[in-house]
Amino acid sequence: MGRCSVCDDPFPASDCEQFLHIIQRTEAIRKASAAVAQIHAKRQINDTLNTRNGPDISSDKKLAIGSEVRVWRESKGWTGPFRLIEVSGGNCVVDVDGRHQDILFATG
């Protein structure tokens, strides 16, 4: 029986090369799993913070009158753009198909 040309062990080179290939694949899978776990943890943290704090709408309340805005509706999702008519406190008024409609900010 010859010796391995890769590591000089007393078993066939084909066995050694297969073993090295398995080690490389295992290491690649381990690194990929660690990266996925890190991304998942970061996503969970961001989701938790967004749930707790809500969206930051302070800049939304400073929109210029006449700006185009989109509106979230439970049944339809995002709709618009609509023209902003007025902003006061936690409410705004938008022009929806020629009608003025009051919209409540989500938080604020």
Residue pairs with C-beta under 8 A, 6 or more apart in sequence:
1 10
1 11
1 12
2 12
2 13
3 9
3 10
4 10
4 11
4 12
4 13
4 15
4 16
5 13
6 13
6 16
6 17
6 20
7 16
9 16
54 106
54 107
55 106
55 107
57 105
57 106
57 107
57 108
58 108
60 105
61 87
61 105
61 108
63 69
63 84
63 87
63 92
64 84
65 84
65 85
65 86
65 87
66 83
66 84
67 83
67 84
68 80
68 81
68 82
68 83
68 84
69 80
69 81
69 82
69 83
69 84
69 92
69 94
70 78
70 79
70 80
70 81
70 82
71 78
71 79
71 80
71 82
71 94
71 96
71 103
72 78
72 79
72 106
73 79
80 94
82 94
82 95
82 96
83 94
83 95
84 92
84 93
84 94
85 92
85 93
85 94
85 95
85 100
86 92
86 93
87 93
90 104
90 105
90 108
91 102
91 103
91 104
91 105
92 102
92 103
92 105
93 100
93 101
93 102
93 103
94 100
94 101
94 103
95 101
